[in-house]
């Protein structure tokens, strides 16, 4: 499980979203539209992704 990663990309603006959603994006390492971050596939990361699915695009690898 340690080898699995998830690539997340911010595809919509965080402007106008609630502070918790903006904080979640910051925790995922996404600041601007088009920013991409590769993260380990862990339950904590999956939970953060589940909070903001309408703003990001996810690719599993």
HTML snippet that shows the backbone in 3Dmol.js (N, CA, C, O; Angstrom):
<script src="https://3Dmol.org/build/3Dmol-min.js"></script>
<div id="view" style="width:600px;height:400px;position:relative"></div>
<script>
const pdb = `
ATOM      1  N   UNK A   1       0.824  -1.200   0.000  1.00  0.00           N
ATOM      2  CA  UNK A   1       0.000   0.000   0.000  1.00  0.00           C
ATOM      3  C   UNK A   1       0.866   1.262   0.000  1.00  0.00           C
ATOM      4  O   UNK A   1       0.416   2.318  -0.444  1.00  0.00           O
ATOM      5  N   UNK A   2       2.085   1.163   0.486  1.00  0.00           N
ATOM      6  CA  UNK A   2       2.946   2.329   0.549  1.00  0.00           C
ATOM      7  C   UNK A   2       3.364   2.807  -0.835  1.00  0.00           C
ATOM      8  O   UNK A   2       3.697   3.978  -1.014  1.00  0.00           O
ATOM      9  N   UNK A   3       3.349   1.901  -1.818  1.00  0.00           N
ATOM     10  CA  UNK A   3       3.766   2.266  -3.160  1.00  0.00           C
ATOM     11  C   UNK A   3       2.683   2.997  -3.941  1.00  0.00           C
ATOM     12  O   UNK A   3       2.992   3.695  -4.906  1.00  0.00           O
ATOM     13  N   UNK A   4       1.428   2.855  -3.548  1.00  0.00           N
ATOM     14  CA  UNK A   4       0.343   3.487  -4.281  1.00  0.00           C
ATOM     15  C   UNK A   4       0.334   4.991  -4.019  1.00  0.00           C
ATOM     16  O   UNK A   4       0.558   5.453  -2.900  1.00  0.00           O
ATOM     17  N   UNK A   5       0.064   5.737  -5.093  1.00  0.00           N
ATOM     18  CA  UNK A   5      -0.013   7.189  -4.959  1.00  0.00           C
ATOM     19  C   UNK A   5      -1.260   7.705  -5.666  1.00  0.00           C
ATOM     20  O   UNK A   5      -1.846   7.025  -6.508  1.00  0.00           O
ATOM     21  N   UNK A   6      -1.642   8.902  -5.310  1.00  0.00           N
ATOM     22  CA  UNK A   6      -2.773   9.587  -5.917  1.00  0.00           C
ATOM     23  C   UNK A   6      -2.262  10.939  -6.402  1.00  0.00           C
ATOM     24  O   UNK A   6      -1.565  11.645  -5.672  1.00  0.00           O
ATOM     25  N   UNK A   7      -2.609  11.293  -7.628  1.00  0.00           N
ATOM     26  CA  UNK A   7      -2.264  12.597  -8.165  1.00  0.00           C
ATOM     27  C   UNK A   7      -3.524  13.443  -8.188  1.00  0.00           C
ATOM     28  O   UNK A   7      -4.512  13.080  -8.827  1.00  0.00           O
ATOM     29  N   UNK A   8      -3.489  14.574  -7.490  1.00  0.00           N
ATOM     30  CA  UNK A   8      -4.643  15.468  -7.443  1.00  0.00           C
ATOM     31  C   UNK A   8      -4.292  16.779  -8.134  1.00  0.00           C
ATOM     32  O   UNK A   8      -3.188  17.303  -7.982  1.00  0.00           O
ATOM     33  N   UNK A   9      -5.248  17.297  -8.893  1.00  0.00           N
ATOM     34  CA  UNK A   9      -5.074  18.547  -9.629  1.00  0.00           C
ATOM     35  C   UNK A   9      -6.251  19.459  -9.324  1.00  0.00           C
ATOM     36  O   UNK A   9      -7.404  19.030  -9.364  1.00  0.00           O
ATOM     37  N   UNK A  10      -5.958  20.713  -9.019  1.00  0.00           N
ATOM     38  CA  UNK A  10      -7.013  21.699  -8.782  1.00  0.00           C
ATOM     39  C   UNK A  10      -7.534  22.176 -10.129  1.00  0.00           C
ATOM     40  O   UNK A  10      -6.774  22.721 -10.930  1.00  0.00           O
ATOM     41  N   UNK A  11      -8.835  21.975 -10.390  1.00  0.00           N
ATOM     42  CA  UNK A  11      -9.406  22.339 -11.687  1.00  0.00           C
ATOM     43  C   UNK A  11     -10.426  23.476 -11.589  1.00  0.00           C
ATOM     44  O   UNK A  11     -10.783  24.073 -12.605  1.00  0.00           O
ATOM     45  N   UNK A  12     -10.897  23.779 -10.381  1.00  0.00           N
ATOM     46  CA  UNK A  12     -11.815  24.895 -10.189  1.00  0.00           C
ATOM     47  C   UNK A  12     -11.312  25.784  -9.067  1.00  0.00           C
ATOM     48  O   UNK A  12     -10.598  25.330  -8.173  1.00  0.00           O
ATOM     49  N   UNK A  13     -11.687  27.046  -9.122  1.00  0.00           N
ATOM     50  CA  UNK A  13     -11.213  28.022  -8.150  1.00  0.00           C
ATOM     51  C   UNK A  13     -11.779  27.746  -6.760  1.00  0.00           C
ATOM     52  O   UNK A  13     -12.903  27.269  -6.608  1.00  0.00           O
ATOM     53  N   UNK A  14     -10.966  28.062  -5.749  1.00  0.00           N
ATOM     54  CA  UNK A  14     -11.436  27.923  -4.374  1.00  0.00           C
ATOM     55  C   UNK A  14     -12.147  29.183  -3.879  1.00  0.00           C
ATOM     56  O   UNK A  14     -12.662  29.208  -2.761  1.00  0.00           O
ATOM     57  N   UNK A  15     -12.177  30.224  -4.708  1.00  0.00           N
ATOM     58  CA  UNK A  15     -12.865  31.457  -4.336  1.00  0.00           C
ATOM     59  C   UNK A  15     -14.362  31.170  -4.199  1.00  0.00           C
ATOM     60  O   UNK A  15     -14.958  30.517  -5.056  1.00  0.00           O
ATOM     61  N   UNK A  16     -14.949  31.655  -3.136  1.00  0.00           N
ATOM     62  CA  UNK A  16     -16.378  31.476  -2.925  1.00  0.00           C
ATOM     63  C   UNK A  16     -16.722  30.203  -2.180  1.00  0.00           C
ATOM     64  O   UNK A  16     -17.895  29.954  -1.899  1.00  0.00           O
ATOM     65  N   UNK A  17     -15.740  29.399  -1.856  1.00  0.00           N
ATOM     66  CA  UNK A  17     -15.985  28.180  -1.096  1.00  0.00           C
ATOM     67  C   UNK A  17     -15.813  28.450   0.384  1.00  0.00           C
ATOM     68  O   UNK A  17     -15.250  29.469   0.786  1.00  0.00           O
ATOM     69  N   UNK A  18     -16.303  27.527   1.185  1.00  0.00           N
ATOM     70  CA  UNK A  18     -16.244  27.688   2.630  1.00  0.00           C
ATOM     71  C   UNK A  18     -14.798  27.550   3.136  1.00  0.00           C
ATOM     72  O   UNK A  18     -13.973  26.902   2.492  1.00  0.00           O
ATOM     73  N   UNK A  19     -14.504  28.149   4.265  1.00  0.00           N
ATOM     74  CA  UNK A  19     -13.145  28.094   4.805  1.00  0.00           C
ATOM     75  C   UNK A  19     -12.614  26.669   5.010  1.00  0.00           C
ATOM     76  O   UNK A  19     -11.422  26.426   4.822  1.00  0.00           O
ATOM     77  N   UNK A  20     -13.479  25.733   5.391  1.00  0.00           N
ATOM     78  CA  UNK A  20     -13.020  24.352   5.575  1.00  0.00           C
ATOM     79  C   UNK A  20     -12.559  23.759   4.259  1.00  0.00           C
ATOM     80  O   UNK A  20     -11.572  23.024   4.224  1.00  0.00           O
ATOM     81  N   UNK A  21     -13.257  24.067   3.179  1.00  0.00           N
ATOM     82  CA  UNK A  21     -12.860  23.564   1.857  1.00  0.00           C
ATOM     83  C   UNK A  21     -11.531  24.179   1.435  1.00  0.00           C
ATOM     84  O   UNK A  21     -10.668  23.483   0.899  1.00  0.00           O
ATOM     85  N   UNK A  22     -11.360  25.462   1.670  1.00  0.00           N
ATOM     86  CA  UNK A  22     -10.099  26.125   1.319  1.00  0.00           C
ATOM     87  C   UNK A  22      -8.944  25.559   2.135  1.00  0.00           C
ATOM     88  O   UNK A  22      -7.844  25.377   1.612  1.00  0.00           O
ATOM     89  N   UNK A  23      -9.189  25.279   3.415  1.00  0.00           N
ATOM     90  CA  UNK A  23      -8.167  24.682   4.261  1.00  0.00           C
ATOM     91  C   UNK A  23      -7.797  23.281   3.810  1.00  0.00           C
ATOM     92  O   UNK A  23      -6.631  22.890   3.870  1.00  0.00           O
ATOM     93  N   UNK A  24      -8.790  22.524   3.356  1.00  0.00           N
ATOM     94  CA  UNK A  24      -8.531  21.183   2.854  1.00  0.00           C
ATOM     95  C   UNK A  24      -7.662  21.235   1.611  1.00  0.00           C
ATOM     96  O   UNK A  24      -6.740  20.432   1.466  1.00  0.00           O
ATOM     97  N   UNK A  25      -7.943  22.172   0.712  1.00  0.00           N
ATOM     98  CA  UNK A  25      -7.119  22.315  -0.491  1.00  0.00           C
ATOM     99  C   UNK A  25      -5.689  22.696  -0.126  1.00  0.00           C
ATOM    100  O   UNK A  25      -4.737  22.205  -0.732  1.00  0.00           O
ATOM    101  N   UNK A  26      -5.542  23.569   0.861  1.00  0.00           N
ATOM    102  CA  UNK A  26      -4.210  23.965   1.313  1.00  0.00           C
ATOM    103  C   UNK A  26      -3.474  22.752   1.892  1.00  0.00           C
ATOM    104  O   UNK A  26      -2.276  22.587   1.663  1.00  0.00           O
ATOM    105  N   UNK A  27      -4.186  21.908   2.640  1.00  0.00           N
ATOM    106  CA  UNK A  27      -3.574  20.711   3.217  1.00  0.00           C
ATOM    107  C   UNK A  27      -3.171  19.706   2.135  1.00  0.00           C
ATOM    108  O   UNK A  27      -2.213  18.952   2.306  1.00  0.00           O
ATOM    109  N   UNK A  28      -3.905  19.700   1.028  1.00  0.00           N
ATOM    110  CA  UNK A  28      -3.553  18.829  -0.096  1.00  0.00           C
ATOM    111  C   UNK A  28      -2.411  19.409  -0.930  1.00  0.00           C
ATOM    112  O   UNK A  28      -1.887  18.738  -1.819  1.00  0.00           O
ATOM    113  N   UNK A  29      -2.027  20.654  -0.644  1.00  0.00           N
ATOM    114  CA  UNK A  29      -0.920  21.282  -1.359  1.00  0.00           C
ATOM    115  C   UNK A  29      -1.331  21.932  -2.656  1.00  0.00           C
ATOM    116  O   UNK A  29      -0.513  22.071  -3.565  1.00  0.00           O
ATOM    117  N   UNK A  30      -2.596  22.337  -2.760  1.00  0.00           N
ATOM    118  CA  UNK A  30      -3.113  22.943  -3.985  1.00  0.00           C
ATOM    119  C   UNK A  30      -3.464  24.402  -3.713  1.00  0.00           C
ATOM    120  O   UNK A  30      -4.293  24.696  -2.852  1.00  0.00           O
ATOM    121  N   UNK A  31      -2.827  25.320  -4.453  1.00  0.00           N
ATOM    122  CA  UNK A  31      -3.060  26.738  -4.239  1.00  0.00           C
ATOM    123  C   UNK A  31      -3.714  27.411  -5.431  1.00  0.00           C
ATOM    124  O   UNK A  31      -4.682  28.153  -5.268  1.00  0.00           O
ATOM    125  N   UNK A  32      -3.199  27.160  -6.632  1.00  0.00           N
ATOM    126  CA  UNK A  32      -3.715  27.801  -7.838  1.00  0.00           C
ATOM    127  C   UNK A  32      -4.351  26.761  -8.750  1.00  0.00           C
ATOM    128  O   UNK A  32      -4.057  25.570  -8.646  1.00  0.00           O
ATOM    129  N   UNK A  33      -5.220  27.213  -9.640  1.00  0.00           N
ATOM    130  CA  UNK A  33      -5.798  26.315 -10.632  1.00  0.00           C
ATOM    131  C   UNK A  33      -4.662  25.738 -11.470  1.00  0.00           C
ATOM    132  O   UNK A  33      -3.777  26.464 -11.923  1.00  0.00           O
ATOM    133  N   UNK A  34      -4.698  24.444 -11.664  1.00  0.00           N
ATOM    134  CA  UNK A  34      -3.654  23.771 -12.425  1.00  0.00           C
ATOM    135  C   UNK A  34      -2.563  23.165 -11.563  1.00  0.00           C
ATOM    136  O   UNK A  34      -1.754  22.380 -12.059  1.00  0.00           O
ATOM    137  N   UNK A  35      -2.522  23.513 -10.279  1.00  0.00           N
ATOM    138  CA  UNK A  35      -1.537  22.918  -9.382  1.00  0.00           C
ATOM    139  C   UNK A  35      -1.795  21.422  -9.240  1.00  0.00           C
ATOM    140  O   UNK A  35      -2.942  20.992  -9.121  1.00  0.00           O
ATOM    141  N   UNK A  36      -0.731  20.640  -9.254  1.00  0.00           N
ATOM    142  CA  UNK A  36      -0.817  19.185  -9.125  1.00  0.00           C
ATOM    143  C   UNK A  36       0.082  18.740  -7.992  1.00  0.00           C
ATOM    144  O   UNK A  36       1.171  19.278  -7.796  1.00  0.00           O
ATOM    145  N   UNK A  37      -0.389  17.749  -7.247  1.00  0.00           N
ATOM    146  CA  UNK A  37       0.402  17.205  -6.155  1.00  0.00           C
ATOM    147  C   UNK A  37       0.225  15.690  -6.129  1.00  0.00           C
ATOM    148  O   UNK A  37      -0.880  15.183  -6.327  1.00  0.00           O
ATOM    149  N   UNK A  38       1.304  14.980  -5.888  1.00  0.00           N
ATOM    150  CA  UNK A  38       1.258  13.529  -5.764  1.00  0.00           C
ATOM    151  C   UNK A  38       1.334  13.183  -4.290  1.00  0.00           C
ATOM    152  O   UNK A  38       2.260  13.592  -3.590  1.00  0.00           O
ATOM    153  N   UNK A  39       0.347  12.420  -3.825  1.00  0.00           N
ATOM    154  CA  UNK A  39       0.226  12.105  -2.412  1.00  0.00           C
ATOM    155  C   UNK A  39       0.112  10.601  -2.217  1.00  0.00           C
ATOM    156  O   UNK A  39      -0.304   9.894  -3.135  1.00  0.00           O
ATOM    157  N   UNK A  40       0.473  10.094  -1.034  1.00  0.00           N
ATOM    158  CA  UNK A  40       0.310   8.659  -0.769  1.00  0.00           C
ATOM    159  C   UNK A  40      -1.172   8.300  -0.652  1.00  0.00           C
ATOM    160  O   UNK A  40      -1.985   9.113  -0.211  1.00  0.00           O
ATOM    161  N   UNK A  41      -1.506   7.095  -1.045  1.00  0.00           N
ATOM    162  CA  UNK A  41      -2.894   6.631  -0.989  1.00  0.00           C
ATOM    163  C   UNK A  41      -3.190   6.117   0.417  1.00  0.00           C
ATOM    164  O   UNK A  41      -3.015   4.935   0.714  1.00  0.00           O
ATOM    165  N   UNK A  42      -3.645   7.034   1.279  1.00  0.00           N
ATOM    166  CA  UNK A  42      -3.960   6.705   2.668  1.00  0.00           C
ATOM    167  C   UNK A  42      -5.383   7.155   2.978  1.00  0.00           C
ATOM    168  O   UNK A  42      -5.920   8.014   2.278  1.00  0.00           O
ATOM    169  N   UNK A  43      -6.000   6.598   4.006  1.00  0.00           N
ATOM    170  CA  UNK A  43      -7.371   6.981   4.345  1.00  0.00           C
ATOM    171  C   UNK A  43      -7.532   8.474   4.668  1.00  0.00           C
ATOM    172  O   UNK A  43      -8.574   9.063   4.380  1.00  0.00           O
ATOM    173  N   UNK A  44      -6.498   9.083   5.268  1.00  0.00           N
ATOM    174  CA  UNK A  44      -6.594  10.505   5.604  1.00  0.00           C
ATOM    175  C   UNK A  44      -6.683  11.351   4.333  1.00  0.00           C
ATOM    176  O   UNK A  44      -7.456  12.306   4.262  1.00  0.00           O
ATOM    177  N   UNK A  45      -5.884  10.988   3.340  1.00  0.00           N
ATOM    178  CA  UNK A  45      -5.880  11.720   2.072  1.00  0.00           C
ATOM    179  C   UNK A  45      -7.200  11.494   1.346  1.00  0.00           C
ATOM    180  O   UNK A  45      -7.759  12.427   0.771  1.00  0.00           O
ATOM    181  N   UNK A  46      -7.702  10.258   1.368  1.00  0.00           N
ATOM    182  CA  UNK A  46      -8.983   9.944   0.733  1.00  0.00           C
ATOM    183  C   UNK A  46     -10.111  10.764   1.363  1.00  0.00           C
ATOM    184  O   UNK A  46     -11.017  11.212   0.660  1.00  0.00           O
ATOM    185  N   UNK A  47     -10.059  10.960   2.669  1.00  0.00           N
ATOM    186  CA  UNK A  47     -11.068  11.767   3.350  1.00  0.00           C
ATOM    187  C   UNK A  47     -11.023  13.220   2.915  1.00  0.00           C
ATOM    188  O   UNK A  47     -12.065  13.852   2.738  1.00  0.00           O
ATOM    189  N   UNK A  48      -9.816  13.754   2.742  1.00  0.00           N
ATOM    190  CA  UNK A  48      -9.685  15.140   2.274  1.00  0.00           C
ATOM    191  C   UNK A  48     -10.210  15.270   0.848  1.00  0.00           C
ATOM    192  O   UNK A  48     -10.867  16.255   0.510  1.00  0.00           O
ATOM    193  N   UNK A  49      -9.920  14.280   0.021  1.00  0.00           N
ATOM    194  CA  UNK A  49     -10.408  14.300  -1.362  1.00  0.00           C
ATOM    195  C   UNK A  49     -11.934  14.237  -1.387  1.00  0.00           C
ATOM    196  O   UNK A  49     -12.567  14.889  -2.217  1.00  0.00           O
ATOM    197  N   UNK A  50     -12.521  13.462  -0.491  1.00  0.00           N
ATOM    198  CA  UNK A  50     -13.979  13.327  -0.432  1.00  0.00           C
ATOM    199  C   UNK A  50     -14.662  14.638  -0.033  1.00  0.00           C
ATOM    200  O   UNK A  50     -15.838  14.836  -0.335  1.00  0.00           O
ATOM    201  N   UNK A  51     -13.938  15.530   0.639  1.00  0.00           N
ATOM    202  CA  UNK A  51     -14.516  16.801   1.059  1.00  0.00           C
ATOM    203  C   UNK A  51     -14.614  17.803  -0.093  1.00  0.00           C
ATOM    204  O   UNK A  51     -15.494  18.663  -0.080  1.00  0.00           O
ATOM    205  N   UNK A  52     -13.729  17.708  -1.085  1.00  0.00           N
ATOM    206  CA  UNK A  52     -13.695  18.696  -2.173  1.00  0.00           C
ATOM    207  C   UNK A  52     -13.684  18.052  -3.577  1.00  0.00           C
ATOM    208  O   UNK A  52     -12.886  18.457  -4.422  1.00  0.00           O
ATOM    209  N   UNK A  53     -14.544  17.070  -3.835  1.00  0.00           N
ATOM    210  CA  UNK A  53     -14.478  16.401  -5.149  1.00  0.00           C
ATOM    211  C   UNK A  53     -14.895  17.300  -6.309  1.00  0.00           C
ATOM    212  O   UNK A  53     -14.523  17.046  -7.455  1.00  0.00           O
ATOM    213  N   UNK A  54     -15.659  18.342  -6.021  1.00  0.00           N
ATOM    214  CA  UNK A  54     -16.150  19.246  -7.065  1.00  0.00           C
ATOM    215  C   UNK A  54     -15.085  20.246  -7.517  1.00  0.00           C
ATOM    216  O   UNK A  54     -15.295  20.967  -8.492  1.00  0.00           O
ATOM    217  N   UNK A  55     -13.945  20.297  -6.822  1.00  0.00           N
ATOM    218  CA  UNK A  55     -12.894  21.252  -7.165  1.00  0.00           C
ATOM    219  C   UNK A  55     -11.638  20.603  -7.735  1.00  0.00           C
ATOM    220  O   UNK A  55     -10.788  21.291  -8.301  1.00  0.00           O
ATOM    221  N   UNK A  56     -11.514  19.301  -7.593  1.00  0.00           N
ATOM    222  CA  UNK A  56     -10.280  18.638  -7.983  1.00  0.00           C
ATOM    223  C   UNK A  56     -10.526  17.495  -8.959  1.00  0.00           C
ATOM    224  O   UNK A  56     -11.649  17.023  -9.140  1.00  0.00           O
ATOM    225  N   UNK A  57      -9.429  17.069  -9.581  1.00  0.00           N
ATOM    226  CA  UNK A  57      -9.430  15.905 -10.449  1.00  0.00           C
ATOM    227  C   UNK A  57      -8.419  14.917  -9.869  1.00  0.00           C
ATOM    228  O   UNK A  57      -7.311  15.304  -9.499  1.00  0.00           O
ATOM    229  N   UNK A  58      -8.800  13.645  -9.789  1.00  0.00           N
ATOM    230  CA  UNK A  58      -7.963  12.643  -9.123  1.00  0.00           C
ATOM    231  C   UNK A  58      -7.567  11.563 -10.130  1.00  0.00           C
ATOM    232  O   UNK A  58      -8.397  11.066 -10.891  1.00  0.00           O
ATOM    233  N   UNK A  59      -6.280  11.212 -10.114  1.00  0.00           N
ATOM    234  CA  UNK A  59      -5.772  10.096 -10.911  1.00  0.00           C
ATOM    235  C   UNK A  59      -5.033   9.161  -9.964  1.00  0.00           C
ATOM    236  O   UNK A  59      -4.185   9.593  -9.184  1.00  0.00           O
ATOM    237  N   UNK A  60      -5.361   7.884 -10.041  1.00  0.00           N
ATOM    238  CA  UNK A  60      -4.684   6.896  -9.201  1.00  0.00           C
ATOM    239  C   UNK A  60      -3.557   6.254  -9.981  1.00  0.00           C
ATOM    240  O   UNK A  60      -3.684   6.000 -11.179  1.00  0.00           O
ATOM    241  N   UNK A  61      -2.460   5.992  -9.301  1.00  0.00           N
ATOM    242  CA  UNK A  61      -1.339   5.321  -9.958  1.00  0.00           C
ATOM    243  C   UNK A  61      -0.666   4.338  -9.019  1.00  0.00           C
ATOM    244  O   UNK A  61       0.301   3.680  -9.404  1.00  0.00           O
TER     245      UNK A  61
END
`;
const viewer = $3Dmol.createViewer("view");
viewer.addModel(pdb, "pdb");
viewer.setStyle({}, {cartoon: {color: "spectrum"}});
viewer.zoomTo();
viewer.render();
</script>
